[in-house]
Amino acid sequence: MINIADIEPFTIKPRYVCDSRGVFYIGTKTIEGETAEADPLRLSDTIDLVGSGADADGNYYRVIQYRDKLTRQNKTAAIPAADIGTNQGWQRLQAWGITILSGRTKRERLADYLQEQGSKTQYIITQTAGWNNGAYILPSGEIIQPSNQDTKIIYHGDKSQAAAYQQSGSLEQWQAEIAQYAAGNSRLCLALGTAFAAPLLSLLNAEAGGFHLYGDSSDGKTTAARVALSVWGNPSETLMTWQGTGLAFSNTAAARNDGLLVLDEINQAAPRVIGNTVYGIMNGINKAQGAKDGGNRHQSRWRVLLLSTGEKTPDSIMQGLHDTEWNAGQAARLPSIPAFAKHGIYDTLHHHASGAELSEHLQQAAAHYHGTAGCAFIRQINTDTPAKVQERINAFMQTMPELSGQARRVAKRFALAAAALELAAPVTSLAAGVGMAGVKQCFDAWLARTGAGKHEDMRIIKQTGDFMQVNADSLRFIGWNDQQPHTNTNHAGYRKEAATQDGEPQYWIIPAVFESEICQSFETQKVCAVLNEIGWLVKPEKGWKQKKYRKGRFYVLEGIEPPESTNQD
């Protein structure tokens, strides 16, 4: 039995009401000695307080729901607790279309409401797109979450390109107007494979990287880039050019974490920017910055796949710069594939009259049908996905010839693109094996250009060949039997005619010239080992330098050019 004495008497207290009309504060007043409720004071449009949360830096937020006045849709957003009650906080809410009533008292009441009222349900607040606690966050802030997961996540990052990631058209239209044309077209397979592989990087703990398509301006490279971007959003708004700064590219990469980044027209980039950009994007972390209250800010991290295009390769653009170079690590992160197949980038035209006509169709289709395939692909990913992808990667790698370490790194990225495109078959409606065959064709084109993929070795051979072509028959080399004193201050060594088994001349090169003009940035031991392995540099019994009939020691090359089997295109 309830004891009446234990029941607290009803007391009228100030309170808040949030309904479809807005947020109201109902205070109290005294009438003839009795406490009564005051008239409701409207503070703002409807703001439902649905939870609280913190970000990676430990900053707290209130999570709200409101109704967009234009779309009439309910939206969820996070307000930094530090902004509540400030002009910045009110401006943020007003920017979302929420009416905030003016007046000091009203805004003070609303600030108290935002801090103290509503649900305390815990949310994860993140400023990074991509995978987070099993959910995938698009750059638009849309969260794709498994139906059996109840983790609450709010994206509070860069939404400047939110409109670019809105879906347009149906998946069936995208399949019919875009995806079907990848069948039999290797470069389109690589583009789509790269797009679908991007969100798999983190699941497989694979390194970031990318591909660079190069060739003539009219061969369709940008069309391939737009086809890739159509998987996730509007190509016209998500396509970037290389004409930018490293910081801008890093910020964009952070906003597209676990996603695809496309940079078009590499020839627009300053040569010195290219190498730094590749490393900056691929390393996946921004520069350390100090925080206002001491220590450092939380560093943004990301993992993206990059699809780059241009008329030239990065190494050809950077060639000749004395203080920068395209080294083996960069070449492995962004391998260059010739874009030309048969009809520009196309192997087959699918009943179109020309490659230009097919490109026009694909670009127009991508403008109307985009964003559906990526979402459909994410929804089919589950706990079994990494194992399925790895199985397909292994199958691709079994078709590979014996490769050097860096070439194998590149091959694994091709394998990931092929595996992703095969996994996406229910999304693309492409037949099984189409993606694997198309991407393999692109890998073969890359391998044909780079050989076994020993990028540093090929650079050493090339720069040695360049030196010899310029200097071998010049006055820098003195005849072996020339007894006349010479006054050439740019002396490079001696030329000994018909000294090899093939009747070619030998070149005895002064160490200072060999190390500065041939080795350049490479270690001398590395250069000597590479040139000796191909039979170009003579190796004496001890060390690499020889002494014979001349004062000092010399590096000895046999012939002007490397042995025929190692000649590079």
ZAMARGU-4260 file (C-alpha; in steps of 0.2 Angstrom, whole numbers, plus 5000, padded with zeros to 4 digits):
<rodrens>
0) 5000/5000/5000 | 5006/5017/4995 | 5009/5029/5010 | 5002/5046/5006 | 5015/5054/5017
5) 5029/5047/5006 | 5022/5056/4990 | 5030/5073/4986 | 5018/5087/4983 | 5017/5093/4965
10) 5027/5109/4963 | 5027/5119/4947 | 5044/5121/4940 | 5052/5129/4925 | 5053/5117/4910
15) 5056/5116/4892 | 5044/5109/4879 | 5050/5104/4861 | 5036/5100/4849 | 5033/5102/4830
20) 5031/5121/4833 | 5048/5124/4841 | 5057/5124/4857 | 5049/5133/4871 | 5054/5139/4889
25) 5039/5139/4901 | 5044/5148/4917 | 5034/5152/4933 | 5025/5167/4940 | 5016/5171/4956
30) 4998/5176/4955 | 4990/5181/4972 | 5003/5171/4981 | 5001/5156/4971 | 5014/5149/4959
35) 5008/5146/4941 | 5016/5143/4924 | 5021/5158/4914 | 5017/5160/4896 | 5028/5149/4884
40) 5043/5158/4877 | 5047/5152/4860 | 5066/5150/4858 | 5069/5142/4841 | 5063/5130/4828
45) 5061/5112/4833 | 5078/5105/4840 | 5077/5087/4847 | 5092/5083/4858 | 5095/5064/4854
50) 5112/5062/4862 | 5130/5067/4866 | 5147/5062/4861 | 5165/5066/4859 | 5178/5066/4845
55) 5196/5059/4844 | 5203/5075/4852 | 5191/5073/4867 | 5180/5088/4862 | 5162/5085/4867
60) 5146/5087/4856 | 5127/5087/4858 | 5118/5078/4844 | 5102/5085/4837 | 5089/5081/4825
65) 5080/5095/4815 | 5068/5096/4800 | 5076/5104/4784 | 5065/5118/4778 | 5068/5114/4760
70) 5068/5095/4758 | 5056/5093/4773 | 5068/5078/4778 | 5074/5075/4796 | 5092/5078/4798
75) 5105/5073/4812 | 5120/5084/4816 | 5133/5087/4830 | 5135/5104/4839 | 5152/5106/4847
80) 5148/5109/4866 | 5161/5124/4865 | 5151/5133/4852 | 5134/5132/4862 | 5129/5150/4868
85) 5142/5158/4856 | 5139/5168/4840 | 5148/5154/4831 | 5136/5141/4838 | 5121/5152/4833
90) 5127/5155/4816 | 5130/5136/4814 | 5112/5132/4818 | 5106/5146/4807 | 5116/5140/4793
95) 5106/5124/4794 | 5090/5134/4792 | 5085/5133/4810 | 5077/5149/4816 | 5085/5155/4832
100) 5075/5169/4841 | 5084/5185/4845 | 5086/5192/4862 | 5098/5189/4876 | 5086/5180/4888
105) 5079/5169/4874 | 5097/5164/4868 | 5103/5161/4886 | 5088/5149/4889 | 5091/5140/4873
110) 5109/5138/4877 | 5104/5130/4894 | 5092/5119/4884 | 5105/5113/4872 | 5117/5109/4886
115) 5106/5101/4900 | 5091/5093/4892 | 5087/5079/4881 | 5094/5061/4879 | 5111/5057/4884
120) 5113/5042/4872 | 5131/5040/4867 | 5137/5044/4849 | 5154/5042/4841 | 5159/5059/4833
125) 5171/5057/4819 | 5179/5070/4807 | 5185/5056/4795 | 5175/5048/4781 | 5177/5029/4777
130) 5176/5015/4789 | 5172/5018/4807 | 5166/5004/4819 | 5159/4994/4805 | 5150/5008/4796
135) 5156/5017/4780 | 5154/5036/4780 | 5153/5044/4763 | 5161/5061/4760 | 5144/5068/4760
140) 5141/5062/4778 | 5129/5048/4773 | 5132/5033/4784 | 5130/5015/4777 | 5128/5004/4792
145) 5124/4985/4793 | 5106/4982/4799 | 5112/4972/4813 | 5123/4985/4820 | 5117/4998/4833
150) 5132/5009/4835 | 5128/5027/4833 | 5140/5037/4823 | 5139/5056/4817 | 5151/5063/4804
155) 5157/5080/4809 | 5170/5082/4795 | 5171/5091/4779 | 5155/5091/4769 | 5159/5104/4756
160) 5157/5091/4743 | 5141/5083/4750 | 5131/5088/4735 | 5144/5079/4723 | 5140/5062/4732
165) 5122/5062/4730 | 5114/5048/4720 | 5107/5051/4702 | 5097/5038/4692 | 5096/5020/4697
170) 5109/5006/4698 | 5101/4998/4683 | 5103/5013/4673 | 5121/5015/4678 | 5124/4996/4673
175) 5116/4998/4656 | 5124/5015/4652 | 5141/5014/4659 | 5146/4997/4667 | 5142/4986/4652
180) 5155/4995/4642 | 5169/4989/4653 | 5167/4972/4646 | 5182/4969/4634 | 5189/4986/4638
185) 5204/4984/4649 | 5207/5002/4654 | 5189/5004/4659 | 5191/4988/4669 | 5206/4996/4678
190) 5196/5012/4682 | 5181/5003/4689 | 5192/4991/4698 | 5202/5005/4706 | 5185/5013/4712
195) 5178/4997/4720 | 5195/4993/4727 | 5197/5009/4737 | 5186/5005/4752 | 5194/4987/4753
200) 5211/4994/4758 | 5208/4996/4776 | 5199/4979/4777 | 5214/4970/4770 | 5227/4982/4778
205) 5234/4985/4761 | 5245/5000/4757 | 5239/5015/4748 | 5244/5018/4730 | 5237/5021/4713
210) 5239/5020/4694 | 5243/5033/4682 | 5236/5032/4664 | 5246/5042/4651 | 5245/5045/4633
215) 5238/5057/4620 | 5226/5071/4625 | 5212/5064/4614 | 5213/5045/4618 | 5200/5045/4632
220) 5210/5045/4649 | 5198/5058/4657 | 5183/5048/4651 | 5190/5033/4661 | 5193/5044/4676
225) 5175/5050/4675 | 5169/5032/4674 | 5178/5028/4690 | 5171/5043/4699 | 5153/5038/4693
230) 5154/5024/4705 | 5153/5036/4720 | 5146/5052/4714 | 5145/5066/4701 | 5161/5066/4691
235) 5160/5084/4686 | 5161/5089/4704 | 5173/5076/4711 | 5186/5076/4697 | 5201/5086/4703
240) 5216/5092/4693 | 5235/5091/4697 | 5235/5110/4698 | 5235/5112/4717 | 5245/5112/4733
245) 5251/5097/4743 | 5240/5103/4758 | 5225/5104/4747 | 5227/5087/4741 | 5230/5080/4758
250) 5214/5089/4765 | 5204/5081/4750 | 5212/5064/4754 | 5207/5065/4772 | 5189/5069/4767
255) 5189/5054/4755 | 5197/5042/4767 | 5195/5024/4762 | 5189/5030/4745 | 5194/5035/4728
260) 5204/5051/4723 | 5206/5056/4705 | 5219/5069/4699 | 5218/5073/4680 | 5231/5081/4669
265) 5247/5079/4678 | 5256/5090/4665 | 5247/5105/4674 | 5257/5101/4690 | 5274/5109/4694
270) 5287/5095/4693 | 5293/5098/4711 | 5275/5096/4717 | 5272/5079/4709 | 5284/5068/4720
275) 5279/5077/4736 | 5261/5075/4732 | 5262/5056/4729 | 5271/5054/4745 | 5260/5065/4755
280) 5244/5056/4749 | 5251/5039/4750 | 5258/5041/4767 | 5241/5045/4774 | 5245/5057/4788
285) 5245/5076/4788 | 5259/5087/4796 | 5259/5089/4815 | 5252/5105/4821 | 5252/5113/4838
290) 5236/5115/4848 | 5231/5131/4856 | 5232/5124/4874 | 5248/5115/4871 | 5253/5099/4864
295) 5248/5094/4846 | 5232/5093/4837 | 5225/5076/4832 | 5233/5071/4815 | 5221/5067/4801
300) 5225/5050/4794 | 5218/5042/4778 | 5220/5028/4765 | 5215/5031/4747 | 5218/5024/4730
305) 5223/5037/4717 | 5219/5037/4699 | 5230/5049/4689 | 5230/5054/4671 | 5241/5065/4660
310) 5249/5065/4643 | 5266/5062/4651 | 5272/5050/4665 | 5278/5058/4681 | 5296/5052/4678
315) 5297/5060/4661 | 5290/5077/4669 | 5303/5077/4683 | 5317/5071/4672 | 5331/5084/4672
320) 5327/5092/4689 | 5343/5092/4699 | 5335/5093/4716 | 5321/5081/4714 | 5318/5064/4705
325) 5305/5051/4703 | 5312/5036/4713 | 5308/5018/4714 | 5297/5020/4729 | 5286/5033/4720
330) 5286/5023/4704 | 5279/5008/4714 | 5266/5018/4722 | 5260/5026/4706 | 5264/5015/4691
335) 5262/5022/4674 | 5251/5012/4662 | 5249/5017/4643 | 5231/5023/4640 | 5231/5018/4622
340) 5224/5001/4618 | 5216/5000/4601 | 5204/5014/4598 | 5211/5026/4611 | 5208/5019/4628
345) 5196/5006/4621 | 5199/4988/4615 | 5182/4987/4608 | 5169/5000/4603 | 5153/4991/4607
350) 5144/4996/4591 | 5150/5014/4592 | 5157/5022/4577 | 5173/5028/4585 | 5182/5030/4602
355) 5177/5048/4602 | 5158/5043/4601 | 5160/5030/4615 | 5168/5043/4626 | 5154/5056/4623
360) 5141/5043/4627 | 5150/5038/4643 | 5153/5056/4649 | 5135/5060/4646 | 5129/5045/4655
365) 5141/5048/4670 | 5133/5065/4672 | 5116/5058/4674 | 5119/5041/4682 | 5131/5041/4697
370) 5133/5037/4716 | 5122/5021/4716 | 5135/5008/4713 | 5147/5013/4727 | 5133/5012/4740
375) 5127/4995/4733 | 5145/4989/4734 | 5147/4994/4752 | 5130/4986/4757 | 5136/4969/4751
380) 5152/4970/4761 | 5152/4958/4776 | 5164/4949/4788 | 5168/4936/4774 | 5173/4949/4761
385) 5192/4951/4766 | 5194/4932/4764 | 5185/4932/4747 | 5195/4946/4741 | 5211/4938/4746
390) 5206/4922/4737 | 5204/4932/4721 | 5221/4941/4724 | 5230/4925/4726 | 5222/4918/4710
395) 5228/4934/4700 | 5246/4933/4708 | 5247/4915/4702 | 5247/4921/4684 | 5262/4932/4687
400) 5279/4929/4681 | 5294/4930/4693 | 5295/4948/4699 | 5307/4959/4709 | 5301/4965/4726
405) 5294/4982/4719 | 5286/4975/4704 | 5277/4962/4715 | 5271/4977/4726 | 5264/4984/4710
410) 5257/4968/4704 | 5247/4966/4721 | 5239/4982/4718 | 5233/4977/4701 | 5227/4961/4709
415) 5217/4971/4722 | 5209/4981/4708 | 5205/4964/4698 | 5198/4956/4714 | 5187/4971/4718
420) 5179/4971/4701 | 5176/4953/4702 | 5168/4955/4719 | 5157/4969/4712 | 5150/4958/4699
425) 5132/4959/4707 | 5134/4978/4706 | 5141/4980/4689 | 5132/4965/4681 | 5148/4960/4672
430) 5151/4942/4669 | 5163/4933/4680 | 5181/4934/4674 | 5179/4950/4664 | 5187/4961/4677
435) 5201/4949/4680 | 5206/4948/4662 | 5204/4967/4659 | 5215/4972/4673 | 5228/4958/4669
440) 5229/4966/4652 | 5233/4983/4660 | 5247/4975/4671 | 5254/4967/4655 | 5255/4984/4647
445) 5264/4991/4662 | 5276/4976/4663 | 5280/4977/4645 | 5285/4995/4648 | 5295/4992/4664
450) 5302/4975/4661 | 5304/4965/4678 | 5300/4981/4687 | 5317/4985/4693 | 5315/5004/4692
455) 5331/5009/4700 | 5341/4997/4689 | 5333/5004/4674 | 5336/5022/4679 | 5355/5018/4682
460) 5357/5010/4665 | 5348/5024/4657 | 5358/5038/4665 | 5374/5028/4661 | 5368/5027/4643
465) 5364/5045/4642 | 5381/5050/4648 | 5390/5039/4636 | 5379/5044/4621 | 5384/5062/4625
470) 5402/5060/4629 | 5409/5044/4622 | 5415/5051/4606 | 5419/5069/4612 | 5435/5077/4617
475) 5432/5072/4635 | 5439/5055/4632 | 5457/5055/4626 | 5464/5041/4615 | 5473/5027/4624
480) 5489/5029/4614 | 5488/5048/4613 | 5505/5054/4621 | 5502/5072/4618 | 5498/5083/4634
485) 5480/5088/4635 | 5473/5104/4642 | 5455/5098/4643 | 5449/5104/4660 | 5433/5094/4658
490) 5443/5077/4656 | 5432/5062/4659 | 5444/5048/4655 | 5452/5037/4641 | 5446/5028/4626
495) 5454/5011/4622 | 5449/5006/4604 | 5444/4988/4600 | 5448/4982/4617 | 5433/4971/4620
500) 5429/4954/4613 | 5417/4961/4601 | 5429/4974/4595 | 5421/4988/4604 | 5431/5002/4613
505) 5434/5002/4632 | 5431/5018/4642 | 5442/5021/4657 | 5432/5034/4667 | 5439/5045/4681
510) 5431/5041/4698 | 5425/5059/4701 | 5416/5059/4684 | 5409/5042/4686 | 5402/5045/4704
515) 5395/5063/4700 | 5389/5061/4682 | 5384/5043/4681 | 5380/5038/4698 | 5372/5055/4703
520) 5360/5051/4717 | 5363/5033/4718 | 5376/5024/4729 | 5392/5020/4719 | 5392/5002/4725
525) 5374/5000/4719 | 5378/5007/4701 | 5393/4996/4699 | 5383/4981/4704 | 5370/4984/4692
530) 5381/4988/4677 | 5392/4973/4681 | 5377/4962/4682 | 5372/4966/4664 | 5390/4964/4658
535) 5394/4983/4655 | 5406/4987/4669 | 5422/4977/4671 | 5425/4970/4689 | 5443/4968/4694
540) 5449/4956/4707 | 5447/4969/4721 | 5435/4983/4722 | 5428/4991/4706 | 5442/5002/4700
545) 5456/4997/4689 | 5474/5003/4687 | 5483/4999/4671 | 5496/5009/4662 | 5489/5025/4668
550) 5491/5035/4684 | 5476/5033/4696 | 5462/5021/4696 | 5447/5020/4684 | 5430/5013/4681
555) 5430/5003/4665 | 5415/5002/4653 | 5415/4990/4638 | 5407/4999/4624 | 5396/5015/4622
560) 5379/5006/4625 | 5374/4992/4637 | 5374/4974/4631 | 5360/4972/4618 | 5349/4961/4629
565) 5347/4976/4642 | 5343/4990/4630 | 5328/5000/4635 | 5316/5008/4624
</rodrens>
